[in-house]
Amino acid sequence: MTDQPPRTDQDLGSYAASFFTLSGSGFGQPPRHSFSARVQAAADAGYAGIGLHLNELTDPAWNDLGTADPSAVLTHMSGVLHGTGLDLVEIEFVGGWCDGPGNPAVYRAAGLIGELAAHLSTNTVGGHHVSVGEFGAGPAADPRLAGRGLAEFAGLVACTGYDLAIEAFAWSKIRDYGLVRDIQAAAGIGGALADTWHAYNTGCTTDGIASGEMGHIAAVQLNGGYRVHNDFLANARSTRRLPGDGDPDGQGFIRAVRAAGFSGPWCVEVNYPEFRELDATAAARRSISAARNLVTEALTTRSTPDSLLQ
């Protein structure tokens, strides 16, 4: 593996490649690029961390070994990561807690997260988190019931060092970041996963983010794209473009989450059809370059009044 290029933006934070940025495949699909290829590409591009999906541990179609044995997969992943300096910053994705405590799937996920933390996390980057939420549509979640489910899950993973970062999806039971904030308050734990595209498409404003409308922000995913008004799920899976690309106020978003107290690491989650065609090396280089440029512009140039995300 080649040496990482020198970084010139350490004061602006470090960067982590979310799973779907380097997977080479669509959401809900097995990765086209192996874990080994993704790790090498991320390290060579200058990323400090990576993300992975829990399916990689138990689904033979999702991992390098073609096995359902998590222990074998984790041993392999540990060997691949050894010496790279990369942290496992982000774990995708845990649902099933939103309707309250007692879901066996949540217990199984917590067990896998415990094994991951024991095998892979080096905690040199900081900001380690598990992405949580609900993909399913339906009536808006009851924040008190969801808070109880989240609190139970938090207790199960309390010793792992991973925070729980709640993501809002416009089509789902957790359809805006106001509800994310209410669930945090009910649970007494957890934080928001502030994703540029989802913030923009659930009606957030930069002024609102800066003043706390998301509650505590545990993690950030940077991307670009477009404001849409229907087919949110389909668009989320096909128009999550590079940071700075499209019509979101990317610089305003970065300044807003910083004003709300977030300092990194900056995760990058990009996934759209043309981007998926790239090899892992090109995907890593393009995504970190776009993120670095946007963060640098946002935090080292004079701020203009933040606009409404509309």
KOLSE-100929 format. One record per residue: residue in one letter; x, y, z of N, C-alpha, C, O in turn. Coordinates in steps of 0.05 Angstrom, whole numbers, padded with zeros to 5 digits, always signed. Each point is the difference from the previous one (the first is absolute). Layout:
aXYZXYZXYZXYZ;...
END
This chain:
m+00017-00024+00000-00017+00024+00000+00018+00025+00000+00019+00001+00015;t-00025+00018-00031+00017+00024-00002-00004+00018+00024-00020-00001+00013;d+00040+00018-00009-00002+00019+00022-00023+00020-00005-00005+00007-00023;q-00007+00001+00045-00021+00020-00003+00012+00027-00008+00022+00006+00010;p-00035+00010-00027+00010+00026-00007-00001+00019+00024-00017-00004+00017;p+00035+00023-00016-00001+00019+00023-00026+00015+00000-00010+00007-00021;r+00000-00001+00045-00025+00014+00003+00007+00029+00006+00018+00006+00016;t-00033+00012-00027+00004+00029+00004-00024+00012+00015+00000+00024+00004;d-00020-00040+00004-00024+00010+00011-00006-00012+00027-00023-00003+00008;q+00044-00005+00007-00005-00013+00026-00016+00017+00019-00016-00010+00016;d+00020+00036-00018-00015+00018+00018-00030+00000-00007-00016+00010+00016;l+00009-00019-00039-00028+00000-00009-00013-00027+00006-00024-00004-00007;g+00038-00015+00019-00012-00026+00007+00009-00022-00019+00013+00005-00020;s-00020-00029+00027+00007-00024-00016-00025-00009-00015-00022+00009+00005;y+00026-00028-00023-00021-00009-00018-00002-00031+00001+00020-00014+00002;a-00045+00005-00005-00005-00029+00000-00018-00006-00024-00019+00014-00006;a+00025-00036-00008-00016-00009-00023-00022-00018+00010+00005-00022+00009;s-00030+00032-00011-00022-00017+00007-00002-00024-00018+00011+00000-00022;f-00023-00021+00032-00001-00026-00015-00009+00004-00029+00013-00010-00018;f-00036+00024+00014-00011+00001-00027+00017+00017-00019-00004-00002-00024;t+00021+00019+00034+00018+00015-00018+00019-00017-00015+00005+00005-00024;l+00005-00026+00036+00019-00018-00013-00010-00027-00007+00015-00017-00009;s-00041+00012+00013-00011-00027-00005-00001-00007-00029+00002-00023-00008;g-00006+00044-00009-00003-00005-00029-00026-00012-00007-00004-00010-00022;s-00016+00011+00040-00026-00012-00005-00021+00018+00013+00006+00018+00015;g-00031-00024-00021-00022+00016+00010-00007-00007+00029+00010-00019+00011;f-00027+00036+00000-00009-00004+00028-00015-00027+00001-00017-00006-00017;g+00022-00009+00038-00012-00026+00004+00012-00022-00016-00010-00023+00001;q+00031+00029-00016+00013-00021-00017+00027-00007+00011+00013+00017+00012;p-00004-00042-00016+00027-00007+00009+00021+00017-00013-00004+00009-00023;p+00026-00004+00037+00021+00017-00012+00012-00013-00025+00005-00025+00000;r+00000+00041-00020+00014-00010-00024+00030-00001+00005+00014-00016-00012;h-00004+00035+00028+00028+00000+00007+00005-00014+00027-00015+00004+00019;s+00036-00020-00018+00006-00015+00024+00008+00019+00023+00007+00023-00004;f-00009-00034+00028+00010+00015+00023+00029+00008-00003+00008+00022+00006;s+00008-00041-00016+00028+00005-00003+00005+00023-00020+00017+00017+00005;a-00032-00017-00027+00003+00022-00020-00009+00027+00011+00013+00020-00005;r-00034-00021+00021-00010+00026+00012+00020+00011+00020+00004+00024+00000;v+00007-00041+00016+00020+00009+00020+00024+00012-00013+00009+00022+00007;q+00002-00036-00027+00024+00011-00014-00007+00026-00013+00016+00019+00001;a-00039-00017-00015-00007+00024-00013-00003+00023+00019+00009+00022-00005;a-00022-00027+00028-00005+00021+00020+00027+00010+00012+00004+00024+00002;a+00014-00043+00005+00025+00008+00011+00017+00015-00020+00013+00021+00007;d-00012-00030-00031+00016+00014-00021-00010+00028-00006+00016+00018-00006;a-00042-00014+00008-00012+00026-00006+00004+00020+00023-00003+00024-00004;g+00009-00034+00028+00004+00018+00023-00023+00000+00020+00000+00016+00018;y-00019-00035-00021-00021-00002+00020+00013-00010+00026+00019-00015+00000;a-00030+00024+00023+00008-00009+00026-00017-00023+00011+00008-00014+00019;g-00031+00010-00031-00019-00020+00009-00017-00010-00022-00002+00011-00022;i-00012-00033+00028-00019-00012-00019-00025-00008+00015-00001+00000+00024;g-00019-00007-00040-00025-00012+00011-00004-00027-00012+00010-00007-00021;l-00025-00009+00036-00008-00026-00011-00029-00005+00007-00012+00014+00016;h+00001-00035-00029-00028-00007+00004-00001-00026+00016+00016-00018-00005;l-00035+00016+00024-00002-00024+00016-00005-00025-00017+00007-00022+00008;n-00020+00025-00031-00004-00023-00017+00026-00014-00008+00000-00023-00007;e+00021+00039+00007+00026-00012-00008+00009-00022+00018+00017-00017-00007;l-00027+00017+00032+00009-00020+00019-00014-00026-00002+00011-00021+00007;t-00035+00021-00017-00017-00024+00001-00011-00010-00027-00011-00022-00001;d+00013+00038-00020-00011-00008-00026+00023-00007-00018+00017+00018-00007;p-00015-00043-00002+00022-00008-00017+00003+00017-00026+00022+00003-00010;a-00044+00008+00000+00001+00016-00024+00012+00027+00005+00007+00014-00019;w-00003-00006+00044+00009+00027+00007+00029+00001+00008+00011+00022+00002;n+00002-00044+00004+00027+00001+00010+00020-00014-00018-00007-00015-00018;d+00033+00020+00023+00021-00010-00017+00003-00031+00001+00009-00012-00019;l-00018+00000+00042+00005-00028+00004-00023-00018-00009+00003-00024-00002;g-00027+00036-00004-00023-00016-00007-00009-00017+00022-00008-00023-00005;t+00008+00033+00030-00007-00015+00023-00021+00014+00017-00003+00025-00001;a-00012-00040+00017-00019+00011+00019+00012+00000+00028-00015+00005+00020;d+00041-00009-00017+00013-00002+00026+00012+00027+00007+00021+00008-00011;p-00033+00008+00029+00010+00026+00007+00029+00000+00010+00016+00018-00006;s-00009-00039+00021+00027-00001+00011+00021-00002-00022+00021+00014+00002;a-00026-00030-00022+00019-00002-00022+00002+00026-00016+00022+00009-00007;v-00045+00004+00003+00000+00025-00014+00016+00021+00015+00015+00015-00012;l-00020-00013+00038+00014+00020+00016+00030-00005+00002+00015+00019+00000;t-00007-00044+00001+00029-00006-00001+00012+00010-00026+00021+00011+00000;h-00035-00016-00022+00009+00009-00026+00002+00030-00001+00020+00011-00009;m-00042+00003+00018+00000+00029-00001+00022+00012+00017+00013+00020-00007;s-00008-00032+00030+00021+00010+00018+00027-00002-00014+00017+00019+00002;g-00012-00041-00016+00025-00002-00015+00002+00020-00022+00022+00011-00005;v-00044-00005-00009+00001+00019-00022+00006+00028+00011+00015+00015-00012;l-00027-00008+00035+00003+00027+00011+00027+00004+00013+00009+00022+00003;h+00004-00044+00006+00024+00002+00015+00022+00017-00015+00006-00006-00023;g+00004+00026+00036+00021+00016-00011-00009+00022-00019+00017+00016-00009;t-00043-00014+00004-00009+00021-00018-00005+00027+00014+00000+00021-00013;g-00004-00022+00039-00007+00025+00015-00029+00007-00002-00008+00020+00011;l-00008-00036-00025-00028+00006-00003-00016-00010+00025+00005-00021+00011;d-00024+00037-00003-00019-00007+00020-00026-00009-00012-00008+00008-00022;l-00006-00026+00036-00028-00006-00007-00017+00021+00014-00007-00003+00023;v+00000+00024-00038-00014+00023+00012-00030-00004+00000-00014+00009+00019;e+00003-00021-00040-00029+00000-00003-00010-00029-00006+00011-00014-00017;i-00032+00006+00031-00013-00025-00004-00029+00005-00010-00015+00014+00013;e+00009-00026-00036-00027+00001-00011-00015-00026+00005+00015-00020+00001;f-00038+00017+00003-00021+00018+00007-00019-00015+00018-00004-00024-00005;v-00006+00035+00026-00017-00014+00019-00027+00013+00002-00003+00023+00008;g-00018-00038-00015-00027+00008+00004-00013-00019+00020+00013-00017+00012;g-00040+00019-00009-00014-00019+00016-00004+00008+00029-00014-00013+00015;w+00026+00035-00007-00002+00009+00028-00022+00021+00003-00008+00007+00022;c-00002+00003-00045-00018+00024+00001-00027-00006+00012-00013+00018+00010;d+00004-00044-00010-00025-00007+00012+00002-00009+00029-00019-00011+00011;g+00042+00016+00001+00003-00006+00028+00020-00023+00005+00010-00012-00019;p-00005+00006+00045+00020-00020+00007-00009-00029-00008-00024-00004-00005;g+00043-00014+00006-00006-00028-00002+00002-00013-00027-00008-00023-00003;n+00018+00037-00018+00003-00011-00026+00024-00018-00002+00023+00010+00004;p-00026-00036-00010+00024-00018-00001+00020+00009-00020+00024-00005+00004;a-00033+00017-00026+00019+00009-00021+00019+00021+00011+00024+00001-00007;v-00034+00016+00025+00017+00021+00012+00021-00013+00018+00023+00008+00001;y-00031-00029+00014+00019-00015+00017+00022-00013-00017+00023+00001+00008;r-00031-00012-00031+00020-00013-00017+00019+00021-00011+00025-00004+00000;a-00035+00027-00008+00017+00022-00010+00019+00009+00021+00024+00005-00005;a-00034-00002+00030+00018+00009+00022+00023-00020+00004+00022+00009+00006;g-00028-00034-00008+00021-00020+00003+00022+00002-00021+00023-00002+00006;l-00032+00007-00031+00020+00003-00021+00016+00026+00003+00024+00000-00005;i-00037+00021+00015+00015+00025+00004+00021-00004+00022+00022+00011-00002;g-00029-00026+00023+00019-00006+00021+00024-00015-00011+00023+00006+00007;e-00027-00025-00025+00022-00015-00012+00017+00018-00018+00024-00001+00000;l-00037+00019-00015+00014+00019-00017+00018+00018+00016+00024+00003-00006;a-00035+00008+00028+00016+00018+00016+00024-00014+00012+00022+00011+00002;a-00026-00036+00006+00023-00015+00012+00021-00007-00021+00024-00001+00007;h-00031-00003-00032+00019-00008-00020+00013+00023-00016+00023-00001-00007;l-00039+00022+00001+00008+00018-00020+00004+00029+00008+00017+00014-00012;s-00030-00004+00032+00001+00029+00006+00025+00007+00015+00007-00012+00020;t+00008+00031-00031+00025+00010+00013-00004+00027+00014+00017+00008+00016;n-00040+00005-00022-00008+00025+00014+00022+00021-00001+00005+00014+00019;t+00007-00010-00042+00019+00021-00004-00012+00025-00013+00011+00022+00002;v-00033-00026-00016-00013+00022-00014-00021+00013+00017-00002+00025-00001;g-00012-00040+00017-00022+00011+00016-00026+00002-00017+00001-00003-00024;g-00023+00007+00038-00025+00002-00014-00011-00026-00010-00016+00000-00020;h+00023-00022+00032-00010-00026-00009-00030-00002+00005-00009+00008+00021;h-00005-00019-00040-00029-00001+00003-00013-00023-00015+00011-00010-00019;v-00035+00003+00028-00017-00019-00014-00023+00016-00012-00014+00015+00015;s+00009-00018-00040-00022+00013-00014-00026-00015+00006-00002-00024-00005;v-00018+00039+00017-00025-00013+00007-00023+00017-00011+00002+00024-00005;g-00025-00038+00001-00023+00013-00010-00021-00020-00008+00001-00023+00009;e-00019+00031-00026-00021-00018-00010-00004+00005-00030-00006+00022-00008;f+00010-00043-00008-00005+00003-00029-00029-00002-00006-00009+00012-00020;g-00007-00026+00036-00028-00005-00006-00017+00025+00002+00004+00017+00017;a-00024-00015-00035-00019+00021+00001-00021-00006+00021-00001-00022+00011;g-00017+00041-00006-00021-00004+00020-00005+00025+00016+00013+00020-00005;p-00031-00022+00024-00005+00023+00017+00026+00009+00014+00017-00017+00006;a-00015+00043+00001+00023+00010+00013+00004-00015+00027-00019-00006+00014;a+00044+00001-00008+00007-00014+00025-00009+00015+00024+00000+00025+00001;d-00008-00039+00020-00005+00011+00026+00027+00005+00013+00014-00020+00006;p-00006+00045-00001+00027+00004+00010+00005-00013+00028+00023-00007+00006;r-00044+00004+00010+00004-00012+00026+00006-00030-00003+00018-00011+00013;l-00033-00003-00030+00004-00028-00005+00027-00005-00014+00015-00017+00007;a-00010+00034-00028+00026-00003-00014+00023+00006+00019+00021-00013-00001;g-00025+00032+00019+00021+00007+00019+00006-00024+00019+00023-00004+00006;r-00043-00010+00001+00004-00024+00017+00016-00022-00016+00018-00012+00011;g-00025+00009-00036+00014-00020-00017+00029+00009-00004+00018-00017+00001;l-00014+00043-00005+00028+00009-00004+00016-00002+00025+00023-00008-00001;a-00035+00014+00024+00014-00002+00025+00008-00029+00006+00022-00005+00010;e-00040-00014-00017+00008-00028+00004+00024-00008-00018+00019-00012+00009;f-00021+00020-00034+00022-00006-00019+00026+00013+00010+00021-00012-00001;a-00023+00037+00010+00024+00014+00010+00013-00015+00024+00024-00002+00002;g-00041-00009+00015+00011-00016+00022+00014-00025-00009+00020-00008+00012;l-00030-00004-00034+00012-00024-00010+00028+00005-00012+00017-00018+00000;v-00012+00042-00011+00025+00006-00013+00017+00020+00016+00019+00011-00011;a-00026-00006+00036+00012+00021+00016+00030-00004+00002+00015+00020+00002;c-00005-00045-00001+00028-00005+00004+00017+00000-00026+00024-00005+00001;t-00037+00011-00023+00015-00002-00026+00014+00025-00008+00018-00001-00017;g-00026+00024+00028+00012+00026-00008-00014+00012-00024+00008+00022-00009;y-00029-00034-00001-00015+00010-00023-00025+00015+00009-00016-00010+00015;d+00013+00035-00024-00024+00015+00004-00022-00009-00019+00006-00012-00020;l-00031+00018+00027-00022-00006-00017-00008+00026-00014-00007+00020+00013;a+00007-00021-00040-00005+00024-00016-00025-00004-00016-00001-00017-00018;i-00021+00032+00024-00026-00005-00012-00003+00017-00025+00006+00024-00001;e-00014-00038-00021-00003+00013-00026-00029+00003-00006-00016-00019+00003;a+00008+00042-00013-00028+00005-00008-00002-00006-00030+00017+00009-00016;f-00039-00022+00008-00006-00005-00028-00028+00010-00006-00019-00005+00015;a+00016+00021-00036-00026+00014-00005-00023-00019-00004-00023+00007+00005;w+00028-00032-00014-00021-00019-00005-00007-00018+00024-00019-00016-00002;s+00034+00018+00024+00000-00020+00020-00016+00008+00025-00011+00022+00002;k+00011-00040+00018-00012+00006+00026+00015+00023+00015-00012+00013+00016;i+00037-00009-00023+00015+00022+00011+00006+00019-00023+00021-00002-00013;r-00040+00019+00008+00000+00015-00026+00011+00028+00002+00002+00013-00021;d+00007-00005+00044+00013+00026+00002+00018+00001+00024-00002-00017+00018;y+00019+00037-00017+00020+00001+00022-00012+00012+00025+00013-00002+00022;g-00036+00014-00023-00014+00007+00025-00007-00024+00016+00002-00001+00024;l-00011-00020-00038-00007-00025+00013+00025-00014+00010+00000-00012+00022;v+00022+00014-00036+00026-00010+00009+00007+00013+00027+00008-00014+00019;r-00011+00040-00018+00006+00015+00025-00018-00010+00023+00009-00003+00023;d-00035-00001-00029-00019-00009+00021+00007-00028+00010-00003-00006+00023;i+00012-00011-00041+00008-00027+00008+00024+00001+00018+00002-00014+00020;q+00018+00030-00028+00023+00004+00017-00008+00009+00028+00009-00011+00020;a-00028+00030-00018-00008+00010+00026-00014-00022+00016+00004-00001+00024;a-00021-00015-00037-00014-00021+00014+00019-00022+00009-00004-00011+00022;a+00024+00005-00038+00020-00021+00007+00020+00009+00020+00011-00015+00016;g-00005+00041-00016+00021+00011+00016+00028-00008-00010+00019+00001+00016;i-00018-00008-00041+00026-00010-00012-00003+00001-00030-00021+00003-00011;g+00044-00005-00002+00000-00001-00030+00002+00028-00011+00000+00020+00014;g+00003-00019-00040+00002+00025-00015-00009-00003-00028-00007-00021-00009;a+00007+00043-00006-00008+00000-00028+00023-00008-00018+00023+00007+00005;l-00030-00021-00027+00019-00003-00022-00009+00021-00021-00021-00004-00013;a+00035+00025+00012-00007+00023-00018+00011-00005-00028+00024+00004-00005;d-00041-00013-00013+00007-00006-00027-00009+00023-00017-00023+00009+00002;t+00040+00001-00020-00006+00024-00015-00026-00004-00016-00018+00016+00001;w+00016-00038-00016-00023-00005-00017-00025-00003+00017-00021+00012-00007;h+00022-00027+00028-00024-00005+00016-00008+00025+00016-00023+00005+00003;a+00043+00010+00006-00007+00025+00013-00015+00019-00019-00021+00011+00007;y+00032-00009-00031-00011+00017-00020-00029-00008-00008-00017+00016-00004;n+00013-00043+00002-00025-00010-00010-00020-00007+00023-00022-00010-00006;t+00029+00016+00031-00019-00002+00021-00007+00028+00011-00013+00002+00021;g+00021+00019-00035-00008+00027+00007+00017+00015+00019-00009+00021+00010;c+00033-00031-00003+00017+00015+00018+00009+00026-00013+00001+00003-00025;t+00006+00016+00041+00014+00024-00008+00027+00002+00013+00004-00011+00021;t+00014+00025-00033+00026+00003+00012-00002+00015+00026+00014-00007+00019;d-00030+00028-00018-00004+00014+00025-00011-00019+00022+00008+00002+00023;g-00027-00019-00031-00012-00018+00019+00020-00020+00010+00000-00006+00024;i+00016-00005-00041+00021-00019+00008+00019+00013+00020+00006-00011+00021;a+00003+00035-00028+00019+00014+00017-00012+00005+00028+00015+00001+00020;s-00041+00003-00019-00012+00007+00026-00011-00024+00015-00013+00003+00021;g+00017-00028-00032-00006-00023+00015-00024-00016-00008-00010-00016+00016;e-00001+00020-00040-00025-00014-00007+00004-00030-00003-00019-00016+00001;m+00044+00007-00004+00006-00029-00001+00006-00012+00027+00003-00024+00003;g-00001+00041+00018+00010-00009+00025+00030-00005-00002+00014+00012-00017;h-00003-00029+00034+00029-00007-00001+00006-00013-00027-00015-00018-00008;i+00036+00026-00006+00008-00012-00025+00024-00018+00006+00022+00008+00007;a-00027-00034-00010+00020-00021+00005+00018-00006-00024+00022-00009+00004;a-00033+00014-00028+00015-00007-00024-00010+00016-00023-00023+00010+00000;v+00040-00007-00021-00008+00015-00024+00008-00017-00024+00022-00012-00001;q-00039+00012-00019+00006-00011-00026-00003+00022-00021-00021+00012-00002;l+00042-00007-00013+00000+00020-00020-00006-00012-00027+00010-00021-00007;n-00026+00035-00009-00006-00007-00027-00014+00024-00013-00002+00021+00012;g-00006-00025-00037-00015+00021-00014-00025-00011-00011-00010-00021+00009;g-00001+00034-00030-00024-00010-00012-00020+00022-00006+00008+00022-00007;y-00034-00029+00010-00021+00019-00008-00023-00001+00019-00005-00021+00013;r-00010+00043-00012-00024+00000+00015-00022-00014-00015-00005+00006-00024;v-00008-00026+00036-00022-00014-00013-00024+00002+00017+00001+00007+00024;h-00024-00013-00036-00026+00003+00015-00017-00025-00001-00022+00000+00010;n+00032-00021-00023-00013-00025+00000+00020-00022-00006+00023+00006-00005;d-00031-00031+00007+00018-00023-00005+00026+00003+00016+00022-00004-00011;f-00025+00011+00037+00024+00006+00016+00019-00024+00001+00024+00003-00002;l-00036-00027+00006+00017-00024+00003+00016-00005-00025+00024-00004+00001;a-00037+00005-00024+00013-00005-00026+00022+00021-00005+00022-00007-00009;n-00028+00032+00015+00020+00021-00004+00023-00002+00019+00023+00005-00007;a-00029-00012+00032+00022-00003+00019+00020-00022-00009+00024+00002+00007;r-00034-00021-00021+00017-00022-00009+00013+00005-00027+00017-00016-00009;s-00024+00038-00005+00011+00004-00026+00011+00028-00006+00011+00004-00021;t-00015+00015+00040+00009+00027-00005+00017+00012+00022+00001+00024+00003;r+00012-00042+00013+00018+00010+00021+00027+00005-00012+00016-00018-00002;r-00011+00043-00007+00023+00006-00016+00023+00009+00018-00002+00001+00024;l+00024+00007-00037+00024+00009+00014-00006+00025+00016-00016+00017-00009;p+00030-00013+00032-00004+00025+00015+00006+00024-00018+00020+00000-00014;g-00037+00019+00016+00002+00024-00017-00013-00001-00027-00002+00020-00014;d-00007-00044+00006-00013-00004-00026-00031+00001+00004-00010-00015+00016;g-00003+00032-00031-00029+00002+00002-00009+00026+00013+00016+00019+00000;d-00040-00019+00011-00010+00026+00010-00001+00003+00030-00009+00022+00009;p+00017-00041+00008+00001+00006+00029+00021+00021+00006+00020+00002-00014;d-00024+00013+00035+00019+00019+00010+00020-00016+00017-00001-00001+00024;g+00020-00012-00038+00019-00017+00014+00018+00015+00019+00004-00010+00022;q+00006+00033-00029+00016+00015+00018-00016+00009+00024+00010-00001+00023;g-00034+00010-00027-00017+00008+00022-00006-00022+00019-00001+00003+00024;f-00003-00027-00035-00005-00024+00016+00024-00006+00018-00003-00006+00024;i+00027+00007-00035+00024-00005+00015+00004+00020+00022+00005-00007+00023;r-00009+00033-00029+00002+00020+00021-00021-00003+00021+00005+00005+00024;a-00029-00014-00032-00022-00003+00019+00006-00023+00020-00004+00003+00024;v+00013-00026-00034+00006-00022+00018+00023+00007+00019+00001-00009+00023;r+00019+00024-00034+00022+00009+00017-00011+00019+00022+00008-00002+00023;a-00026+00020-00031-00011+00018+00020-00016-00014+00021-00002+00009+00023;a-00010-00032-00030-00015-00017+00019+00018-00017+00017-00010-00014+00018;g+00036+00015-00022+00019-00014+00017+00014-00023-00012+00017-00013+00014;f-00022+00006-00039+00013-00023-00012+00027+00007-00011+00003+00022-00012;s+00017-00039+00016+00027+00006-00009+00013-00022-00016+00023+00003-00008;g-00037-00025+00002+00011-00021-00017+00000-00027+00015-00007-00001+00024;p+00015-00019-00039+00009-00001-00027-00022+00005-00020-00024-00004+00006;w+00031+00012-00031-00019+00004-00021-00003-00026-00016+00018-00007-00015;c-00040-00007+00018-00006-00023-00017-00010+00010-00027-00013+00021-00002;v+00019-00036-00018-00008+00007-00028-00017-00023-00010+00010-00023-00003;e-00035+00028-00004-00018-00020-00011-00011+00009-00027-00017+00017-00002;v+00029-00029-00019-00007+00007-00028-00009-00026-00014+00013-00021+00003;n-00035+00022-00017-00008-00024-00015-00021+00008-00021-00022+00006+00007;y+00030-00007-00032-00019+00003-00022+00011-00016-00024+00023-00008+00000;p-00040+00002-00019+00007-00020-00020+00027+00003-00013+00016-00019-00002;e-00009+00043-00008+00026+00004-00013+00023-00004+00019+00021-00010-00008;f-00024+00018+00033+00021-00002+00020+00005-00030+00006+00023-00008+00005;r-00044-00008-00005+00003-00028+00006+00017-00015-00020+00012-00021+00006;e-00010+00032-00030+00016-00013-00021+00030+00003+00004+00015-00014-00013;l-00007+00033+00030+00028+00004+00005+00012-00023+00015-00014-00014+00015;d+00041+00010-00018+00013-00019+00017+00004+00013+00028-00005+00024+00003;a+00012-00040+00017+00002+00010+00027+00020+00022+00003-00004+00019+00015;t+00027-00020-00030+00020+00020+00001-00010+00027-00009+00004+00020+00013;a-00017-00020-00036-00011+00025-00011-00022+00011+00018-00002+00025+00004;a-00015-00042+00006-00022+00009+00018+00011+00013+00025-00010+00020+00009;a+00031-00032+00003+00012+00011+00024+00013+00027-00006-00004+00019+00016;r+00019-00017-00037+00013+00025-00006-00020+00023-00006+00004+00022+00010;r-00024-00028-00026-00019+00021-00007-00016+00009+00024-00005+00024+00003;s-00003-00043+00013-00017+00007+00023+00015+00016+00021-00011+00019+00011;i+00035-00027-00004+00015+00015+00021+00008+00027-00011+00001+00020+00015;s+00006-00018-00040+00008+00026-00012-00024+00020+00001+00004+00023+00008;a-00028-00033-00015-00023+00017+00001-00006+00009+00028-00007+00023+00005;a+00009-00042+00014-00006+00007+00028+00020+00020+00011-00008+00019+00013;r+00033-00024-00018+00021+00018+00010-00003+00028-00011+00002+00020+00015;n-00008-00018-00041-00003+00026-00012-00023+00015+00013+00002+00024+00006;l-00025-00038-00002-00023+00013+00011+00004+00009+00029-00007+00022+00007;v+00019-00040+00009+00004+00007+00028+00020+00023+00002-00004+00019+00016;t+00025-00019-00032+00020+00021+00000-00013+00027-00008+00005+00020+00014;e-00021-00020-00035-00014+00024-00008-00019+00010+00021-00001+00024+00005;a-00013-00042+00008-00020+00008+00020+00013+00011+00025-00011+00019+00011;l+00034-00029-00003+00011+00007+00026+00023+00019-00002+00010+00009+00021;t-00001-00002-00045+00023+00019-00002-00007+00024-00016+00017+00017-00004;t-00041-00015-00007-00008+00024-00014-00021+00015+00017-00012-00011+00018;r+00009+00037-00024-00018+00016+00015-00029-00010-00004-00008-00005-00023;s-00006+00001+00045-00027-00010-00001-00020+00021-00010+00001+00023+00009;t-00018-00032-00027-00023+00017-00008-00024-00010+00014+00001-00022+00011;p-00022+00038-00009-00024-00010+00015-00010-00026-00011-00003-00004-00024;d-00002-00015+00042-00009-00026-00008-00028+00002-00012-00017+00014+00010;s+00014-00029-00032-00026+00001-00014-00018-00022+00010+00008-00019+00012;l-00033+00023-00018-00020-00022+00005+00005-00022-00019+00002+00004-00024;l-00002-00029+00034+00003-00023-00017-00027-00005-00013-00019-00010+00014;q+00016+00016-00039-00027-00003-00012+00003-00008-00029-00020-00003-00014;
END
